[in-house]
């Protein structure tokens, strides 16, 4: 169990280091927006880690992110949103995004990588919150409401 947590924490620290390095390397282009996007990406990554660690502690008996993935895939009757997330979940695996970001870096698209990290980190924590707390479930409106 300690090994699972050490692996998870070290993986997440490597993501923080990657984003900091990406911001430092990309900010040399002179774009003032890079530091802002980088800051929001780090905030999103922090929220993502907070939600993932809380999820692991409250809803699983594991320190491994695989427990979250298994939990999300074992939904009894997944709705359209959950089925879409299950189909795209391969994109949050390091094997996929490391190769994809490497390809983008080879063609000089480091700003694109940073924007994708911003999008990915924030979508990930929102998806996890929604999976457990149904944040995006439509609220029922009573038909006998009066003005």
DSSP file (Angstrom, degrees, kcal/mol; ACC not computed):
  #  RESIDUE AA STRUCTURE BP1 BP2  ACC     N-H-->O    O-->H-N    N-H-->O    O-->H-N    TCO  KAPPA ALPHA  PHI   PSI    X-CA   Y-CA   Z-CA
    1    1 A X     >        0   0    0      0, 0.0     4,-2.1     0, 0.0     5,-0.2   0.000 360.0 360.0 360.0 -40.2    0.0    0.0    0.0
    2    2 A X  H  >  +     0   0    0      1,-0.2     4,-2.7     2,-0.2     5,-0.2   0.899 360.0  53.4 -63.2 -39.5    2.9    2.4    0.8
    3    3 A X  H  > S+     0   0    0      2,-0.2     4,-2.4     1,-0.2    -1,-0.2   0.877 105.8  53.1 -62.9 -38.2    4.4    1.6   -2.6
    4    4 A X  H  > S+     0   0    0      2,-0.2     4,-2.5     1,-0.2    -1,-0.2   0.939 112.1  44.8 -61.6 -46.5    1.1    2.5   -4.3
    5    5 A X  H  X S+     0   0    0     -4,-2.1     4,-2.8     2,-0.2     5,-0.3   0.899 112.2  51.4 -66.7 -39.8    1.0    5.8   -2.6
    6    6 A X  H  X S+     0   0    0     -4,-2.7     4,-2.5     2,-0.2     5,-0.2   0.912 111.8  48.1 -62.0 -41.5    4.7    6.5   -3.3
    7    7 A X  H  X S+     0   0    0     -4,-2.4     4,-2.4     2,-0.2    -2,-0.2   0.935 113.7  46.5 -63.0 -47.0    4.2    5.7   -7.0
    8    8 A X  H  X S+     0   0    0     -4,-2.5     4,-2.1    55,-0.2    -2,-0.2   0.922 115.1  45.5 -63.4 -45.6    1.1    7.9   -7.2
    9    9 A X  H  X S+     0   0    0     -4,-2.8     4,-2.2     2,-0.2    -1,-0.2   0.915 113.8  48.5 -66.5 -43.0    2.7   10.9   -5.4
   10   10 A X  H  X S+     0   0    0     -4,-2.5     4,-1.9    -5,-0.3    -1,-0.2   0.884 110.1  52.7 -66.9 -36.5    6.0   10.6   -7.4
   11   11 A X  H  X S+     0   0    0     -4,-2.4     4,-1.5    -5,-0.2    -1,-0.2   0.938 111.1  46.7 -59.8 -45.9    4.0   10.4  -10.7
   12   12 A X  H  X S+     0   0    0     -4,-2.1     4,-2.0     1,-0.2    -2,-0.2   0.852 109.2  53.5 -68.5 -34.4    2.1   13.6   -9.8
   13   13 A X  H  X S+     0   0    0     -4,-2.2     4,-2.4     1,-0.2    -1,-0.2   0.856 105.9  54.5 -65.9 -33.6    5.3   15.4   -8.7
   14   14 A X  H  X S+     0   0    0     -4,-1.9     4,-2.3     2,-0.2    -2,-0.2   0.863 106.5  51.6 -67.6 -33.4    6.7   14.5  -12.2
   15   15 A X  H  X S+     0   0    0     -4,-1.5     4,-2.4     2,-0.2    -2,-0.2   0.911 109.5  49.2 -67.1 -41.6    3.7   16.2  -13.8
   16   16 A X  H  X S+     0   0    0     -4,-2.0     4,-2.5     2,-0.2    -2,-0.2   0.933 112.6  47.9 -61.3 -45.6    4.2   19.3  -11.7
   17   17 A X  H  X S+     0   0    0     -4,-2.4     4,-2.7     1,-0.2    -2,-0.2   0.898 110.5  52.3 -61.8 -41.2    7.9   19.4  -12.7
   18   18 A X  H  X S+     0   0    0     -4,-2.3     4,-2.6     2,-0.2    -1,-0.2   0.929 111.3  45.6 -60.9 -46.4    7.0   18.9  -16.4
   19   19 A X  H  X S+     0   0    0     -4,-2.4     4,-2.6     2,-0.2    -2,-0.2   0.909 112.9  49.8 -67.7 -41.2    4.5   21.8  -16.3
   20   20 A X  H  X S+     0   0    0     -4,-2.5     4,-2.5     2,-0.2    -1,-0.2   0.942 113.9  46.1 -61.0 -46.2    7.0   24.1  -14.5
   21   21 A X  H  X S+     0   0    0     -4,-2.7     4,-2.8     1,-0.2    -2,-0.2   0.891 111.6  52.0 -62.3 -39.5    9.7   23.2  -17.0
   22   22 A X  H  X S+     0   0    0     -4,-2.6     4,-2.6    -5,-0.2     5,-0.2   0.909 110.7  47.5 -63.1 -43.0    7.3   23.6  -19.9
   23   23 A X  H  X S+     0   0    0     -4,-2.6     4,-2.3     2,-0.2    -2,-0.2   0.924 113.8  47.1 -64.9 -44.7    6.3   27.1  -18.7
   24   24 A X  H  X S+     0   0    0     -4,-2.5     4,-0.5    -5,-0.2    -2,-0.2   0.937 116.5  43.9 -62.8 -46.3    9.9   28.1  -18.2
   25   25 A X  H  < S+     0   0    0     -4,-2.8     3,-0.5     1,-0.2    -2,-0.2   0.878 118.1  43.5 -66.8 -38.0   10.9   26.8  -21.6
   26   26 A X  H >< S+     0   0    0     -4,-2.6     3,-1.9    -5,-0.2     5,-0.4   0.772 100.3  68.8 -80.8 -26.5    7.9   28.3  -23.4
   27   27 A X  H >< S+     0   0    0     -4,-2.3     3,-1.7     1,-0.3    -1,-0.2   0.692  82.3  75.9 -68.0 -15.5    8.1   31.6  -21.7
   28   28 A X  T 3< S+     0   0    0     -4,-0.5    -1,-0.3    -3,-0.5    -2,-0.1   0.634  78.3  74.9 -68.0 -11.7   11.3   32.4  -23.6
   29   29 A X  T <  S-     0   0    0     -3,-1.9    -1,-0.3     2,-0.1    -2,-0.2   0.657 109.6-121.0 -73.5 -14.1    9.1   33.0  -26.6
   30   30 A X    <   +     0   0    0     -3,-1.7     2,-0.5     1,-0.3    -2,-0.1   0.459  63.6 142.2  91.3   0.7    8.1   36.3  -25.1
   31   31 A X    >   -     0   0    0     -5,-0.4     3,-1.1     1,-0.2     4,-0.5  -0.659  41.1-156.0 -78.9 121.1    4.4   35.7  -24.9
   32   32 A X  T 3> S+     0   0    0     -2,-0.5     4,-0.8     1,-0.2     3,-0.4   0.730  89.2  67.1 -68.7 -19.4    3.0   37.1  -21.6
   33   33 A X  H 3> S+     0   0    0      1,-0.2     4,-2.8     2,-0.2     5,-0.3   0.747  83.2  74.5 -71.9 -23.4    0.1   34.7  -21.8
   34   34 A X  H <> S+     0   0    0     -3,-1.1     4,-2.9     1,-0.2    -1,-0.2   0.907  95.3  47.7 -59.8 -45.9    2.3   31.7  -21.2
   35   35 A X  H  > S+     0   0    0     -4,-0.5     4,-2.2    -3,-0.4    -1,-0.2   0.867 113.2  49.1 -66.2 -34.9    2.9   32.4  -17.5
   36   36 A X  H  X S+     0   0    0     -4,-0.8     4,-2.5     2,-0.2     5,-0.2   0.942 113.6  45.1 -67.2 -47.8   -0.9   32.9  -16.9
   37   37 A X  H  X S+     0   0    0     -4,-2.8     4,-2.2     1,-0.2    -2,-0.2   0.912 113.7  51.3 -61.6 -42.1   -1.8   29.7  -18.7
   38   38 A X  H  X S+     0   0    0     -4,-2.9     4,-2.4    -5,-0.3    -1,-0.2   0.893 109.2  50.2 -61.9 -41.0    1.0   27.9  -16.8
   39   39 A X  H  X S+     0   0    0     -4,-2.2     4,-2.2     2,-0.2    -2,-0.2   0.933 112.2  46.3 -63.6 -46.2   -0.3   29.2  -13.5
   40   40 A X  H  X S+     0   0    0     -4,-2.5     4,-2.5     1,-0.2    -1,-0.2   0.842 111.0  53.9 -66.1 -32.1   -3.9   28.1  -14.3
   41   41 A X  H  X S+     0   0    0     -4,-2.2     4,-2.6    -5,-0.2    -2,-0.2   0.919 108.9  48.0 -66.1 -43.4   -2.5   24.8  -15.4
   42   42 A X  H  X S+     0   0    0     -4,-2.4     4,-2.4     2,-0.2    -2,-0.2   0.878 111.6  50.0 -65.4 -37.3   -0.7   24.3  -12.1
   43   43 A X  H  X S+     0   0    0     -4,-2.2     4,-2.6     2,-0.2    -2,-0.2   0.933 112.0  48.4 -64.2 -44.8   -3.9   25.3  -10.2
   44   44 A X  H  X S+     0   0    0     -4,-2.5     4,-2.5     1,-0.2    -2,-0.2   0.893 111.4  49.7 -61.3 -40.2   -5.9   22.8  -12.3
   45   45 A X  H  X S+     0   0    0     -4,-2.6     4,-2.7     2,-0.2    -1,-0.2   0.896 110.0  51.1 -65.9 -39.6   -3.2   20.1  -11.6
   46   46 A X  H  X S+     0   0    0     -4,-2.4     4,-2.5     2,-0.2    -2,-0.2   0.923 112.3  45.9 -62.1 -44.4   -3.4   20.9   -7.9
   47   47 A X  H  X S+     0   0    0     -4,-2.6     4,-2.8     2,-0.2     5,-0.2   0.897 111.6  53.1 -63.9 -40.0   -7.2   20.5   -7.9
   48   48 A X  H  X S+     0   0    0     -4,-2.5     4,-2.6    -5,-0.2    -2,-0.2   0.932 111.2  45.3 -60.7 -46.7   -6.9   17.4   -9.9
   49   49 A X  H  X S+     0   0    0     -4,-2.7     4,-2.9     2,-0.2     5,-0.3   0.903 112.4  51.8 -64.9 -41.0   -4.5   15.9   -7.4
   50   50 A X  H  X S+     0   0    0     -4,-2.5     4,-2.3     1,-0.2    -2,-0.2   0.932 113.4  43.8 -60.9 -46.4   -6.6   17.0   -4.5
   51   51 A X  H  X S+     0   0    0     -4,-2.8     4,-2.7     2,-0.2    -2,-0.2   0.915 115.5  48.4 -66.2 -42.7   -9.7   15.4   -6.0
   52   52 A X  H  X S+     0   0    0     -4,-2.6     4,-2.7    -5,-0.2    -2,-0.2   0.927 113.6  45.6 -65.2 -44.4   -7.9   12.2   -7.0
   53   53 A X  H  X S+     0   0    0     -4,-2.9     4,-2.4     2,-0.2    -1,-0.2   0.912 114.9  48.0 -66.2 -40.9   -6.3   11.7   -3.6
   54   54 A X  H  X S+     0   0    0     -4,-2.3     4,-2.6    -5,-0.3     5,-0.3   0.916 111.5  51.3 -63.1 -42.9   -9.6   12.5   -1.8
   55   55 A X  H  X>S+     0   0    0     -4,-2.7     4,-2.8     1,-0.2     5,-0.5   0.937 111.0  47.8 -58.5 -48.3  -11.3   10.0   -4.1
   56   56 A X  H  X5S+     0   0    0     -4,-2.7     4,-1.2     1,-0.2     6,-0.5   0.914 115.0  45.3 -61.0 -43.3   -8.8    7.3   -3.3
   57   57 A X  H  <5S+     0   0    0     -4,-2.4    -1,-0.2    -5,-0.2    -2,-0.2   0.877 122.6  34.1 -69.5 -37.9   -9.0    7.9    0.4
   58   58 A X  H  <5S+     0   0    0     -4,-2.6    -2,-0.2    -5,-0.2    -3,-0.2   0.831 129.6  25.5 -88.6 -33.6  -12.8    8.0    0.6
   59   59 A X  H  <5S+     0   0    0     -4,-2.8     2,-0.3    -5,-0.3    -3,-0.2   0.514 115.4  44.6-117.1  -5.8  -14.0    5.6   -2.1
   60   60 A X     << -     0   0    0     -4,-1.2     8,-0.0    -5,-0.5     7,-0.0  -0.840  64.3-133.3-131.9 171.1  -11.3    3.0   -2.6
   61   61 A X  S    S+     0   0    0     -2,-0.3     2,-0.3    -3,-0.0    -4,-0.1  -0.306  81.0  79.5-114.2  45.6   -8.9    0.9   -0.6
   62   62 A X        -     0   0    0     -6,-0.5    -2,-0.2     2,-0.1    -3,-0.1  -0.948  65.5-145.8-148.7 161.7   -5.9    1.7   -2.7
   63   63 A X  S    S+     0   0    0     -2,-0.3     2,-0.4   -62,-0.0   -55,-0.2   0.225  74.3 101.8-109.8   9.1   -3.3    4.3   -3.3
   64   64 A X  S >> S-     0   0    0      1,-0.1     3,-1.4    -8,-0.1     4,-0.5  -0.767  70.9-139.3-100.8 138.9   -3.2    3.5   -7.0
   65   65 A X  H 3> S+     0   0    0     -2,-0.4     4,-1.8     1,-0.3     3,-0.5   0.711  99.8  74.6 -65.4 -19.7   -4.9    5.6   -9.7
   66   66 A X  H 3> S+     0   0    0      1,-0.2     4,-2.6     2,-0.2    -1,-0.3   0.813  87.0  62.3 -62.2 -28.3   -5.9    2.3  -11.4
   67   67 A X  H <> S+     0   0    0     -3,-1.4     4,-2.2     2,-0.2    -1,-0.2   0.881 103.0  48.8 -64.7 -37.3   -8.5    2.0   -8.6
   68   68 A X  H  X S+     0   0    0     -4,-0.5     4,-2.6    -3,-0.5     5,-0.2   0.936 111.1  49.6 -66.4 -45.8  -10.2    5.2   -9.8
   69   69 A X  H  X S+     0   0    0     -4,-1.8     4,-2.0     1,-0.2    -2,-0.2   0.920 112.5  47.1 -60.6 -44.5  -10.2    3.9  -13.4
   70   70 A X  H  X S+     0   0    0     -4,-2.6     4,-1.2     1,-0.2    -1,-0.2   0.908 111.6  51.8 -62.6 -41.2  -11.7    0.6  -12.4
   71   71 A X  H  < S+     0   0    0     -4,-2.2     3,-0.3     1,-0.2    -2,-0.2   0.907 110.7  47.2 -62.2 -42.7  -14.3    2.4  -10.3
   72   72 A X  H >< S+     0   0    0     -4,-2.6     3,-0.8     1,-0.2    -1,-0.2   0.853 112.0  50.1 -69.2 -34.0  -15.3    4.6  -13.1
   73   73 A X  H 3< S+     0   0    0     -4,-2.0    -1,-0.2     1,-0.2    -2,-0.2   0.684 101.5  64.5 -77.6 -17.2  -15.6    1.7  -15.6
   74   74 A X  T 3<  +     0   0    0     -4,-1.2     2,-0.3    -3,-0.3    -1,-0.2   0.072  65.8 137.8 -96.4  25.1  -17.7   -0.4  -13.2
   75   75 A X    X   -     0   0    0     -3,-0.8     3,-0.6     1,-0.1    -3,-0.0  -0.567  53.9-136.6 -69.3 129.1  -20.7    2.0  -13.3
   76   76 A X  T 3  S+     0   0    0     -2,-0.3     2,-0.4     1,-0.3    -1,-0.1   0.929  91.4  11.5 -56.8 -53.0  -23.8   -0.2  -13.5
   77   77 A X  T 3  S-     0   0    0     -3,-0.0    -1,-0.3     0, 0.0     2,-0.1  -0.754  83.1-158.5-127.8  84.8  -25.7    1.8  -16.1
   78   78 A X    <   -     0   0    0     -3,-0.6     2,-0.1    -2,-0.4    -5,-0.0  -0.382   9.7-139.5 -67.4 137.3  -23.4    4.4  -17.6
   79   79 A X     >  -     0   0    0     -2,-0.1     4,-2.5     1,-0.1     5,-0.2  -0.237  36.7 -87.4 -82.7-178.5  -25.1    7.4  -19.2
   80   80 A X  H  > S+     0   0    0      1,-0.2     4,-2.3     2,-0.2     5,-0.2   0.904 128.8  51.8 -58.3 -44.2  -23.9    9.0  -22.4
   81   81 A X  H  > S+     0   0    0      1,-0.2     4,-2.3     2,-0.2    -1,-0.2   0.918 111.6  46.7 -59.5 -46.1  -21.4   11.3  -20.6
   82   82 A X  H  > S+     0   0    0      1,-0.2     4,-2.5     2,-0.2    -1,-0.2   0.872 110.7  51.8 -67.1 -38.1  -19.9    8.3  -18.7
   83   83 A X  H  X S+     0   0    0     -4,-2.5     4,-2.0     2,-0.2    -1,-0.2   0.905 110.2  49.6 -64.7 -39.8  -19.6    6.2  -21.8
   84   84 A X  H  X S+     0   0    0     -4,-2.3     4,-1.8    -5,-0.2    -2,-0.2   0.933 111.5  48.4 -62.9 -46.2  -17.8    9.0  -23.6
   85   85 A X  H  X S+     0   0    0     -4,-2.3     4,-0.8     1,-0.2    -2,-0.2   0.906 110.0  52.3 -61.5 -41.9  -15.4    9.4  -20.7
   86   86 A X  H  < S+     0   0    0     -4,-2.5     3,-0.5     1,-0.2     4,-0.2   0.884 109.7  49.4 -61.8 -38.1  -14.7    5.7  -20.6
   87   87 A X  H  < S+     0   0    0     -4,-2.0     3,-0.4     1,-0.2    -1,-0.2   0.841 117.3  40.6 -68.5 -32.9  -13.9    5.7  -24.4
   88   88 A X  H >< S+     0   0    0     -4,-1.8     3,-2.0     1,-0.2     4,-0.3   0.409  83.9 100.8 -96.4   1.6  -11.5    8.7  -24.0
   89   89 A X  G ><  +     0   0    0     -4,-0.8     3,-1.4    -3,-0.5     4,-0.2   0.732  67.6  72.1 -63.8 -20.9   -9.9    7.5  -20.7
   90   90 A X  G >  S+     0   0    0     -3,-0.4     3,-1.2     1,-0.3     6,-0.4   0.767  85.8  69.2 -62.6 -22.6   -6.8    6.2  -22.6
   91   91 A X  G <  S+     0   0    0     -3,-2.0    -1,-0.3     1,-0.3     6,-0.2   0.716  92.7  55.8 -71.5 -20.1   -5.9    9.9  -23.2
   92   92 A X  G <  S+     0   0    0     -3,-1.4     2,-0.3    -4,-0.3    -1,-0.3   0.423  84.3 103.9 -92.8   3.0   -5.1   10.5  -19.5
   93   93 A X  S X> S-     0   0    0     -3,-1.2     4,-2.1    -4,-0.2     3,-0.6  -0.656  76.8-129.9 -83.6 140.2   -2.6    7.6  -19.4
   94   94 A X  H 3> S+     0   0    0     -2,-0.3     4,-2.6     1,-0.2     5,-0.4   0.847 104.7  62.8 -58.9 -36.2    1.1    8.7  -19.4
   95   95 A X  H 3> S+     0   0    0      1,-0.2     4,-1.1     2,-0.2    -1,-0.2   0.906 110.7  39.3 -56.3 -42.2    1.9    6.3  -22.2
   96   96 A X  H <> S+     0   0    0     -3,-0.6     4,-2.5    -6,-0.4    -2,-0.2   0.978 120.1  40.0 -72.9 -57.3   -0.4    8.1  -24.5
   97   97 A X  H  X S+     0   0    0     -4,-2.1     4,-2.9    -7,-0.2     5,-0.2   0.804 111.1  57.2 -71.9 -26.5    0.1   11.8  -23.6
   98   98 A X  H  X S+     0   0    0     -4,-2.6     4,-2.0    -5,-0.3    -1,-0.2   0.938 112.7  41.5 -65.2 -44.4    3.9   11.5  -23.2
   99   99 A X  H  X S+     0   0    0     -4,-1.1     4,-2.2    -5,-0.4    -2,-0.2   0.907 116.3  49.7 -66.9 -41.8    4.2   10.2  -26.8
  100  100 A X  H  X S+     0   0    0     -4,-2.5     4,-2.1     1,-0.2    -2,-0.2   0.928 113.0  45.7 -63.4 -46.0    1.7   12.7  -28.0
  101  101 A X  H  X S+     0   0    0     -4,-2.9     4,-2.7     2,-0.2    -1,-0.2   0.860 109.8  55.7 -66.3 -35.1    3.4   15.6  -26.3
  102  102 A X  H  X S+     0   0    0     -4,-2.0     4,-2.2    -5,-0.2    -1,-0.2   0.931 108.2  48.2 -60.6 -45.6    6.8   14.4  -27.5
  103  103 A X  H  X S+     0   0    0     -4,-2.2     4,-1.1     1,-0.2    -2,-0.2   0.910 112.3  48.4 -61.5 -43.0    5.5   14.5  -31.1
  104  104 A X  H  <>S+     0   0    0     -4,-2.1     5,-2.8     1,-0.2     3,-0.4   0.898 110.2  51.9 -64.4 -39.9    4.1   18.0  -30.6
  105  105 A X  H ><5S+     0   0    0     -4,-2.7     3,-1.7     1,-0.2    -1,-0.2   0.879 103.4  58.7 -64.2 -37.1    7.4   19.2  -29.1
  106  106 A X  H 3<5S+     0   0    0     -4,-2.2    -1,-0.2     1,-0.3    -2,-0.2   0.821 109.0  44.4 -61.5 -30.7    9.3   17.8  -32.1
  107  107 A X  T 3<5S-     0   0    0     -4,-1.1    -1,-0.3    -3,-0.4    -2,-0.2   0.221 123.0-104.7-100.5  15.7    7.3   20.1  -34.3
  108  108 A X  T < 5S+     0   0    0     -3,-1.7     2,-0.3     1,-0.1     3,-0.3   0.764  76.5 135.5  77.1  26.8    7.7   23.1  -32.0
  109  109 A X     >< +     0   0    0     -5,-2.8     4,-1.7     1,-0.2    -4,-0.2  -0.310  12.8 135.1-104.0  49.9    4.2   23.1  -30.5
  110  110 A X  H  > S+     0   0    0     -2,-0.3     4,-2.1     1,-0.2    -1,-0.2   0.848  72.0  56.1 -68.1 -32.5    5.0   23.6  -26.9
  111  111 A X  H  > S+     0   0    0     -3,-0.3     4,-2.3     1,-0.2    -1,-0.2   0.901 105.9  52.0 -64.0 -38.6    2.3   26.3  -26.5
  112  112 A X  H  > S+     0   0    0      1,-0.2     4,-2.5     2,-0.2    -2,-0.2   0.899 107.0  53.0 -63.0 -40.5   -0.2   23.7  -27.7
  113  113 A X  H  X S+     0   0    0     -4,-1.7     4,-2.4     1,-0.2    -1,-0.2   0.926 108.9  49.6 -59.5 -44.8    1.1   21.2  -25.1
  114  114 A X  H  X S+     0   0    0     -4,-2.1     4,-2.2     1,-0.2    -2,-0.2   0.910 111.3  48.0 -63.0 -43.0    0.6   23.8  -22.4
  115  115 A X  H  X S+     0   0    0     -4,-2.3     4,-2.4     2,-0.2    -1,-0.2   0.890 111.5  50.8 -64.5 -39.3   -3.0   24.6  -23.5
  116  116 A X  H  X S+     0   0    0     -4,-2.5     4,-3.2     2,-0.2    -2,-0.2   0.874 109.3  51.0 -66.2 -36.7   -3.8   20.8  -23.7
  117  117 A X  H  X S+     0   0    0     -4,-2.4     4,-2.6     2,-0.2     5,-0.3   0.904 109.3  51.2 -65.3 -40.8   -2.4   20.4  -20.1
  118  118 A X  H  X S+     0   0    0     -4,-2.2     4,-1.5     2,-0.2    -2,-0.2   0.942 115.7  41.2 -59.3 -48.3   -4.7   23.3  -19.0
  119  119 A X  H  X S+     0   0    0     -4,-2.4     4,-2.4     1,-0.2     5,-0.2   0.940 116.3  48.9 -65.0 -48.7   -7.7   21.6  -20.6
  120  120 A X  H  X S+     0   0    0     -4,-3.2     4,-2.2     1,-0.2    -2,-0.2   0.894 110.1  48.8 -63.3 -43.8   -6.8   18.1  -19.5
  121  121 A X  H  X S+     0   0    0     -4,-2.6     4,-1.8     1,-0.2    -1,-0.2   0.916 115.6  43.8 -65.2 -41.5   -6.1   18.8  -15.8
  122  122 A X  H  X S+     0   0    0     -4,-1.5     4,-1.5    -5,-0.3    -2,-0.2   0.866 113.8  49.1 -75.0 -35.0   -9.3   20.8  -15.3
  123  123 A X  H  X S+     0   0    0     -4,-2.4     4,-2.6    -5,-0.2    -1,-0.2   0.895 108.7  56.0 -67.2 -38.2  -11.5   18.4  -17.2
  124  124 A X  H  X S+     0   0    0     -4,-2.2     4,-2.2    -5,-0.2    -2,-0.2   0.934 108.6  43.7 -61.9 -48.4  -10.1   15.5  -15.2
  125  125 A X  H  X S+     0   0    0     -4,-1.8     4,-2.1     1,-0.2    -1,-0.2   0.864 114.3  51.4 -69.3 -31.3  -10.9   16.9  -11.8
  126  126 A X  H  X S+     0   0    0     -4,-1.5     4,-2.5     2,-0.2    -1,-0.2   0.907 109.4  50.2 -67.7 -40.1  -14.4   17.9  -13.0
  127  127 A X  H  X S+     0   0    0     -4,-2.6     4,-2.4     2,-0.2    -2,-0.2   0.915 110.9  49.2 -62.8 -43.5  -15.0   14.4  -14.4
  128  128 A X  H  X S+     0   0    0     -4,-2.2     4,-1.5     2,-0.2     5,-0.2   0.913 111.9  47.8 -64.9 -42.2  -14.0   12.8  -11.1
  129  129 A X  H  X S+     0   0    0     -4,-2.1     4,-2.7     1,-0.2     5,-0.2   0.923 113.3  48.7 -63.0 -42.1  -16.2   15.1   -9.1
  130  130 A X  H  X S+     0   0    0     -4,-2.5     4,-2.0     1,-0.2    -2,-0.2   0.882 105.6  58.5 -64.4 -37.9  -19.1   14.4  -11.4
  131  131 A X  H  < S+     0   0    0     -4,-2.4    -1,-0.2     1,-0.2    -2,-0.2   0.863 119.4  27.7 -61.9 -36.7  -18.5   10.6  -11.2
  132  132 A X  H  < S+     0   0    0     -4,-1.5    -2,-0.2    -3,-0.2    -1,-0.2   0.770 135.2  27.4 -96.2 -29.5  -19.0   10.6   -7.5
  133  133 A X  H  < S-     0   0    0     -4,-2.7    -3,-0.2    -5,-0.2    -2,-0.2   0.351  91.3-128.9-120.8   5.9  -21.3   13.5   -6.8
  134  134 A X    ><  +     0   0    0     -4,-2.0     3,-1.3    -5,-0.2    -4,-0.2   0.898  40.5 168.5  46.9  53.4  -23.3   13.9  -10.1
  135  135 A X  T 3  S+     0   0    0      1,-0.3    -1,-0.1    -9,-0.2    -5,-0.1   0.813  72.1  46.7 -64.7 -31.4  -22.5   17.6  -10.4
  136  136 A X  T 3  S+     0   0    0     -6,-0.1     2,-0.3     2,-0.1    -1,-0.3   0.138  79.3 126.4-103.1  21.0  -23.8   17.8  -13.9
  137  137 A X  S <  S-     0   0    0     -3,-1.3     2,-0.1     1,-0.1     0, 0.0  -0.624  70.3-108.6 -76.6 132.6  -27.0   16.0  -13.4
  138  138 A X        -     0   0    0     -2,-0.3     2,-0.2     1,-0.1    -1,-0.1  -0.396  34.1-122.8 -64.3 135.5  -30.0   18.1  -14.5
  139  139 A X        -     0   0    0     -2,-0.1     2,-0.4     1,-0.1    -1,-0.1  -0.522  22.3-116.1 -78.9 146.5  -32.0   19.3  -11.6
  140  140 A X        -     0   0    0     -2,-0.2     2,-0.5     1,-0.0    -1,-0.1  -0.692  25.2-150.5 -84.2 130.3  -35.6   18.4  -11.5
  141  141 A X        -     0   0    0     -2,-0.4     2,-0.2     4,-0.0    -1,-0.0  -0.878  18.3-121.6-102.7 128.9  -37.9   21.4  -11.7
  142  142 A X    >   -     0   0    0     -2,-0.5     3,-0.9     1,-0.1    -1,-0.0  -0.458   9.7-146.0 -70.4 137.4  -41.3   21.1  -10.0
  143  143 A X  T 3  S+     0   0    0      1,-0.2    -1,-0.1    -2,-0.2    -2,-0.0   0.639  94.4  63.3 -79.3 -13.3  -44.2   21.6  -12.3
  144  144 A X  T 3  S+     0   0    0      2,-0.1    -1,-0.2     0, 0.0     2,-0.2   0.119  72.7 135.6 -99.5  24.3  -46.3   23.3   -9.6
  145  145 A X    <   -     0   0    0     -3,-0.9     2,-0.3     2,-0.0    -4,-0.0  -0.450  40.9-152.7 -68.3 138.7  -43.9   26.2   -9.2
  146  146 A X              0   0    0     -2,-0.2    -2,-0.1     1,-0.1    -1,-0.0  -0.868 360.0 360.0-114.4 152.8  -45.6   29.6   -9.0
  147  147 A X              0   0    0     -2,-0.3    -1,-0.1     0, 0.0    -2,-0.0   0.453 360.0 360.0 -78.7 360.0  -44.1   32.9  -10.1
